[in-house]
């Protein structure tokens, strides 16, 4: 199974965005900005299927 650099790079970017969204949500929660928390939480939830899609696409490439 050979991985392409593009797929690995895309997964790294999605992971980085997940970390950023999580950190921003925690920071906004600390400062009682609950609308911002919801926005970042929704972005975090939307990034997960994107990561699964990229992974499945890379897994099936032969």
PDB file as gemmi writes it, atoms N, CA and C in Angstrom:
CRYST1    1.000    1.000    1.000  90.00  90.00  90.00 P 1                      
ATOM      1  N   UNK A   1       0.840  -1.171   0.000  1.00  0.00           N  
ATOM      2  CA  UNK A   1       0.000   0.000   0.000  1.00  0.00           C  
ATOM      3  C   UNK A   1       0.889   1.238   0.000  1.00  0.00           C  
ATOM      4  N   UNK A   2       0.872   1.918  -1.094  1.00  0.00           N  
ATOM      5  CA  UNK A   2       1.666   3.125  -1.207  1.00  0.00           C  
ATOM      6  C   UNK A   2       0.783   4.339  -0.975  1.00  0.00           C  
ATOM      7  N   UNK A   3       1.187   5.202  -0.087  1.00  0.00           N  
ATOM      8  CA  UNK A   3       0.431   6.408   0.205  1.00  0.00           C  
ATOM      9  C   UNK A   3       0.962   7.551  -0.658  1.00  0.00           C  
ATOM     10  N   UNK A   4       0.056   8.413  -1.066  1.00  0.00           N  
ATOM     11  CA  UNK A   4       0.499   9.594  -1.804  1.00  0.00           C  
ATOM     12  C   UNK A   4       0.783  10.710  -0.815  1.00  0.00           C  
ATOM     13  N   UNK A   5       1.680  11.561  -1.195  1.00  0.00           N  
ATOM     14  CA  UNK A   5       2.016  12.686  -0.323  1.00  0.00           C  
ATOM     15  C   UNK A   5       0.858  13.659  -0.188  1.00  0.00           C  
ATOM     16  N   UNK A   6       0.036  13.766  -1.226  1.00  0.00           N  
ATOM     17  CA  UNK A   6      -1.094  14.690  -1.185  1.00  0.00           C  
ATOM     18  C   UNK A   6      -2.097  14.260  -0.110  1.00  0.00           C  
ATOM     19  N   UNK A   7      -2.408  12.974  -0.053  1.00  0.00           N  
ATOM     20  CA  UNK A   7      -3.344  12.475   0.946  1.00  0.00           C  
ATOM     21  C   UNK A   7      -2.840  12.661   2.358  1.00  0.00           C  
ATOM     22  N   UNK A   8      -1.572  12.371   2.567  1.00  0.00           N  
ATOM     23  CA  UNK A   8      -0.985  12.534   3.896  1.00  0.00           C  
ATOM     24  C   UNK A   8      -0.965  14.009   4.281  1.00  0.00           C  
ATOM     25  N   UNK A   9      -0.631  14.868   3.333  1.00  0.00           N  
ATOM     26  CA  UNK A   9      -0.616  16.299   3.606  1.00  0.00           C  
ATOM     27  C   UNK A   9      -2.024  16.813   3.926  1.00  0.00           C  
ATOM     28  N   UNK A  10      -3.021  16.364   3.187  1.00  0.00           N  
ATOM     29  CA  UNK A  10      -4.398  16.777   3.457  1.00  0.00           C  
ATOM     30  C   UNK A  10      -4.859  16.312   4.843  1.00  0.00           C  
ATOM     31  N   UNK A  11      -4.513  15.089   5.205  1.00  0.00           N  
ATOM     32  CA  UNK A  11      -4.875  14.601   6.544  1.00  0.00           C  
ATOM     33  C   UNK A  11      -4.161  15.389   7.638  1.00  0.00           C  
ATOM     34  N   UNK A  12      -2.924  15.781   7.390  1.00  0.00           N  
ATOM     35  CA  UNK A  12      -2.207  16.607   8.369  1.00  0.00           C  
ATOM     36  C   UNK A  12      -2.868  17.974   8.517  1.00  0.00           C  
ATOM     37  N   UNK A  13      -3.320  18.539   7.409  1.00  0.00           N  
ATOM     38  CA  UNK A  13      -3.992  19.835   7.461  1.00  0.00           C  
ATOM     39  C   UNK A  13      -5.303  19.721   8.222  1.00  0.00           C  
ATOM     40  N   UNK A  14      -6.069  18.662   7.972  1.00  0.00           N  
ATOM     41  CA  UNK A  14      -7.337  18.476   8.684  1.00  0.00           C  
ATOM     42  C   UNK A  14      -7.085  18.276  10.172  1.00  0.00           C  
ATOM     43  N   UNK A  15      -6.065  17.512  10.528  1.00  0.00           N  
ATOM     44  CA  UNK A  15      -5.716  17.329  11.938  1.00  0.00           C  
ATOM     45  C   UNK A  15      -5.330  18.654  12.582  1.00  0.00           C  
ATOM     46  N   UNK A  16      -4.542  19.449  11.873  1.00  0.00           N  
ATOM     47  CA  UNK A  16      -4.153  20.761  12.392  1.00  0.00           C  
ATOM     48  C   UNK A  16      -5.381  21.640  12.607  1.00  0.00           C  
ATOM     49  N   UNK A  17      -6.313  21.631  11.647  1.00  0.00           N  
ATOM     50  CA  UNK A  17      -7.532  22.430  11.788  1.00  0.00           C  
ATOM     51  C   UNK A  17      -8.392  21.943  12.946  1.00  0.00           C  
ATOM     52  N   UNK A  18      -8.436  20.623  13.171  1.00  0.00           N  
ATOM     53  CA  UNK A  18      -9.159  20.090  14.329  1.00  0.00           C  
ATOM     54  C   UNK A  18      -8.550  20.592  15.639  1.00  0.00           C  
ATOM     55  N   UNK A  19      -7.242  20.586  15.712  1.00  0.00           N  
ATOM     56  CA  UNK A  19      -6.567  21.059  16.924  1.00  0.00           C  
ATOM     57  C   UNK A  19      -6.839  22.543  17.142  1.00  0.00           C  
ATOM     58  N   UNK A  20      -6.774  23.323  16.072  1.00  0.00           N  
ATOM     59  CA  UNK A  20      -7.014  24.763  16.184  1.00  0.00           C  
ATOM     60  C   UNK A  20      -8.452  25.037  16.614  1.00  0.00           C  
ATOM     61  N   UNK A  21      -9.412  24.361  15.988  1.00  0.00           N  
ATOM     62  CA  UNK A  21     -10.820  24.571  16.341  1.00  0.00           C  
ATOM     63  C   UNK A  21     -11.095  24.174  17.787  1.00  0.00           C  
ATOM     64  N   UNK A  22     -10.508  23.077  18.224  1.00  0.00           N  
ATOM     65  CA  UNK A  22     -10.694  22.646  19.605  1.00  0.00           C  
ATOM     66  C   UNK A  22     -10.108  23.662  20.577  1.00  0.00           C  
ATOM     67  N   UNK A  23      -8.906  24.141  20.280  1.00  0.00           N  
ATOM     68  CA  UNK A  23      -8.266  25.112  21.161  1.00  0.00           C  
ATOM     69  C   UNK A  23      -9.053  26.418  21.206  1.00  0.00           C  
ATOM     70  N   UNK A  24      -9.540  26.869  20.064  1.00  0.00           N  
ATOM     71  CA  UNK A  24     -10.328  28.110  20.031  1.00  0.00           C  
ATOM     72  C   UNK A  24     -11.659  27.941  20.759  1.00  0.00           C  
ATOM     73  N   UNK A  25     -12.276  26.756  20.656  1.00  0.00           N  
ATOM     74  CA  UNK A  25     -13.531  26.509  21.361  1.00  0.00           C  
ATOM     75  C   UNK A  25     -13.309  26.526  22.872  1.00  0.00           C  
ATOM     76  N   UNK A  26     -12.246  25.908  23.330  1.00  0.00           N  
ATOM     77  CA  UNK A  26     -11.949  25.902  24.764  1.00  0.00           C  
ATOM     78  C   UNK A  26     -11.653  27.317  25.245  1.00  0.00           C  
ATOM     79  N   UNK A  27     -10.904  28.075  24.453  1.00  0.00           N  
ATOM     80  CA  UNK A  27     -10.584  29.449  24.826  1.00  0.00           C  
ATOM     81  C   UNK A  27     -11.844  30.322  24.868  1.00  0.00           C  
ATOM     82  N   UNK A  28     -12.732  30.158  23.895  1.00  0.00           N  
ATOM     83  CA  UNK A  28     -13.975  30.936  23.877  1.00  0.00           C  
ATOM     84  C   UNK A  28     -14.875  30.537  25.043  1.00  0.00           C  
ATOM     85  N   UNK A  29     -14.895  29.260  25.388  1.00  0.00           N  
ATOM     86  CA  UNK A  29     -15.689  28.811  26.534  1.00  0.00           C  
ATOM     87  C   UNK A  29     -15.169  29.444  27.829  1.00  0.00           C  
ATOM     88  N   UNK A  30     -13.861  29.541  27.930  1.00  0.00           N  
ATOM     89  CA  UNK A  30     -13.269  30.136  29.130  1.00  0.00           C  
ATOM     90  C   UNK A  30     -13.712  31.591  29.295  1.00  0.00           C  
ATOM     91  N   UNK A  31     -13.874  32.306  28.173  1.00  0.00           N  
ATOM     92  CA  UNK A  31     -14.269  33.708  28.224  1.00  0.00           C  
ATOM     93  C   UNK A  31     -15.770  33.909  28.023  1.00  0.00           C  
ATOM     94  N   UNK A  32     -16.559  32.858  28.199  1.00  0.00           N  
ATOM     95  CA  UNK A  32     -18.025  32.907  28.147  1.00  0.00           C  
ATOM     96  C   UNK A  32     -18.572  33.433  26.817  1.00  0.00           C  
ATOM     97  N   UNK A  33     -17.946  33.053  25.732  1.00  0.00           N  
ATOM     98  CA  UNK A  33     -18.437  33.415  24.401  1.00  0.00           C  
ATOM     99  C   UNK A  33     -19.046  32.152  23.781  1.00  0.00           C  
ATOM    100  N   UNK A  34     -20.269  31.857  24.178  1.00  0.00           N  
ATOM    101  CA  UNK A  34     -20.858  30.564  23.865  1.00  0.00           C  
ATOM    102  C   UNK A  34     -21.244  30.420  22.399  1.00  0.00           C  
ATOM    103  N   UNK A  35     -21.598  31.491  21.722  1.00  0.00           N  
ATOM    104  CA  UNK A  35     -21.886  31.399  20.288  1.00  0.00           C  
ATOM    105  C   UNK A  35     -20.638  31.006  19.512  1.00  0.00           C  
ATOM    106  N   UNK A  36     -19.518  31.563  19.894  1.00  0.00           N  
ATOM    107  CA  UNK A  36     -18.256  31.220  19.253  1.00  0.00           C  
ATOM    108  C   UNK A  36     -17.895  29.762  19.524  1.00  0.00           C  
ATOM    109  N   UNK A  37     -18.185  29.300  20.732  1.00  0.00           N  
ATOM    110  CA  UNK A  37     -17.926  27.895  21.073  1.00  0.00           C  
ATOM    111  C   UNK A  37     -18.722  26.984  20.148  1.00  0.00           C  
ATOM    112  N   UNK A  38     -19.978  27.317  19.917  1.00  0.00           N  
ATOM    113  CA  UNK A  38     -20.826  26.494  19.055  1.00  0.00           C  
ATOM    114  C   UNK A  38     -20.302  26.497  17.629  1.00  0.00           C  
ATOM    115  N   UNK A  39     -19.852  27.643  17.142  1.00  0.00           N  
ATOM    116  CA  UNK A  39     -19.314  27.721  15.779  1.00  0.00           C  
ATOM    117  C   UNK A  39     -18.092  26.825  15.635  1.00  0.00           C  
ATOM    118  N   UNK A  40     -17.164  26.908  16.566  1.00  0.00           N  
ATOM    119  CA  UNK A  40     -15.960  26.082  16.483  1.00  0.00           C  
ATOM    120  C   UNK A  40     -16.262  24.604  16.694  1.00  0.00           C  
ATOM    121  N   UNK A  41     -17.222  24.293  17.528  1.00  0.00           N  
ATOM    122  CA  UNK A  41     -17.599  22.896  17.726  1.00  0.00           C  
ATOM    123  C   UNK A  41     -18.217  22.319  16.458  1.00  0.00           C  
ATOM    124  N   UNK A  42     -19.058  23.101  15.783  1.00  0.00           N  
ATOM    125  CA  UNK A  42     -19.653  22.641  14.526  1.00  0.00           C  
ATOM    126  C   UNK A  42     -18.578  22.462  13.461  1.00  0.00           C  
ATOM    127  N   UNK A  43     -17.630  23.388  13.388  1.00  0.00           N  
ATOM    128  CA  UNK A  43     -16.522  23.230  12.436  1.00  0.00           C  
ATOM    129  C   UNK A  43     -15.722  21.963  12.730  1.00  0.00           C  
ATOM    130  N   UNK A  44     -15.511  21.694  14.003  1.00  0.00           N  
ATOM    131  CA  UNK A  44     -14.789  20.488  14.398  1.00  0.00           C  
ATOM    132  C   UNK A  44     -15.550  19.232  13.984  1.00  0.00           C  
ATOM    133  N   UNK A  45     -16.857  19.255  14.146  1.00  0.00           N  
ATOM    134  CA  UNK A  45     -17.681  18.105  13.754  1.00  0.00           C  
ATOM    135  C   UNK A  45     -17.690  17.932  12.242  1.00  0.00           C  
ATOM    136  N   UNK A  46     -17.678  19.023  11.490  1.00  0.00           N  
ATOM    137  CA  UNK A  46     -17.679  18.933  10.028  1.00  0.00           C  
ATOM    138  C   UNK A  46     -16.337  18.477   9.464  1.00  0.00           C  
ATOM    139  N   UNK A  47     -15.278  18.721  10.188  1.00  0.00           N  
ATOM    140  CA  UNK A  47     -13.964  18.297   9.714  1.00  0.00           C  
ATOM    141  C   UNK A  47     -13.762  16.785   9.831  1.00  0.00           C  
ATOM    142  N   UNK A  48     -14.449  16.158  10.754  1.00  0.00           N  
ATOM    143  CA  UNK A  48     -14.276  14.718  10.945  1.00  0.00           C  
ATOM    144  C   UNK A  48     -14.691  13.900   9.718  1.00  0.00           C  
ATOM    145  N   UNK A  49     -15.881  14.133   9.116  1.00  0.00           N  
ATOM    146  CA  UNK A  49     -16.211  13.377   7.906  1.00  0.00           C  
ATOM    147  C   UNK A  49     -15.266  13.684   6.744  1.00  0.00           C  
ATOM    148  N   UNK A  50     -14.740  14.896   6.704  1.00  0.00           N  
ATOM    149  CA  UNK A  50     -13.771  15.227   5.658  1.00  0.00           C  
ATOM    150  C   UNK A  50     -12.511  14.374   5.815  1.00  0.00           C  
ATOM    151  N   UNK A  51     -12.067  14.195   7.042  1.00  0.00           N  
ATOM    152  CA  UNK A  51     -10.895  13.363   7.294  1.00  0.00           C  
ATOM    153  C   UNK A  51     -11.174  11.903   6.937  1.00  0.00           C  
ATOM    154  N   UNK A  52     -12.356  11.423   7.279  1.00  0.00           N  
ATOM    155  CA  UNK A  52     -12.711  10.045   6.913  1.00  0.00           C  
ATOM    156  C   UNK A  52     -12.769   9.865   5.403  1.00  0.00           C  
ATOM    157  N   UNK A  53     -13.309  10.856   4.701  1.00  0.00           N  
ATOM    158  CA  UNK A  53     -13.397  10.784   3.243  1.00  0.00           C  
ATOM    159  C   UNK A  53     -12.000  10.747   2.618  1.00  0.00           C  
ATOM    160  N   UNK A  54     -11.104  11.597   3.100  1.00  0.00           N  
ATOM    161  CA  UNK A  54      -9.732  11.615   2.580  1.00  0.00           C  
ATOM    162  C   UNK A  54      -9.046  10.291   2.875  1.00  0.00           C  
ATOM    163  N   UNK A  55      -9.221   9.780   4.075  1.00  0.00           N  
ATOM    164  CA  UNK A  55      -8.587   8.507   4.442  1.00  0.00           C  
ATOM    165  C   UNK A  55      -9.103   7.357   3.579  1.00  0.00           C  
ATOM    166  N   UNK A  56     -10.427   7.278   3.410  1.00  0.00           N  
ATOM    167  CA  UNK A  56     -10.983   6.199   2.596  1.00  0.00           C  
ATOM    168  C   UNK A  56     -10.557   6.309   1.144  1.00  0.00           C  
ATOM    169  N   UNK A  57     -10.468   7.520   0.631  1.00  0.00           N  
ATOM    170  CA  UNK A  57     -10.019   7.706  -0.742  1.00  0.00           C  
ATOM    171  C   UNK A  57      -8.561   7.274  -0.905  1.00  0.00           C  
ATOM    172  N   UNK A  58      -7.730   7.590   0.060  1.00  0.00           N  
ATOM    173  CA  UNK A  58      -6.311   7.206  -0.007  1.00  0.00           C  
ATOM    174  C   UNK A  58      -6.130   5.705   0.232  1.00  0.00           C  
ATOM    175  N   UNK A  59      -6.970   5.123   1.063  1.00  0.00           N  
ATOM    176  CA  UNK A  59      -6.860   3.701   1.348  1.00  0.00           C  
ATOM    177  C   UNK A  59      -7.184   2.865   0.126  1.00  0.00           C  
ATOM    178  N   UNK A  60      -8.145   3.328  -0.684  1.00  0.00           N  
ATOM    179  CA  UNK A  60      -8.590   2.564  -1.835  1.00  0.00           C  
ATOM    180  C   UNK A  60      -7.707   2.765  -3.065  1.00  0.00           C  
ATOM    181  N   UNK A  61      -6.803   3.724  -3.058  1.00  0.00           N  
ATOM    182  CA  UNK A  61      -5.907   3.950  -4.199  1.00  0.00           C  
ATOM    183  C   UNK A  61      -4.869   2.843  -4.219  1.00  0.00           C  
ATOM    184  N   UNK A  62      -4.687   2.269  -5.391  1.00  0.00           N  
ATOM    185  CA  UNK A  62      -3.708   1.169  -5.513  1.00  0.00           C  
ATOM    186  C   UNK A  62      -2.600   1.512  -6.463  1.00  0.00           C  
TER     187      UNK A  62                                                      
END                                                                             
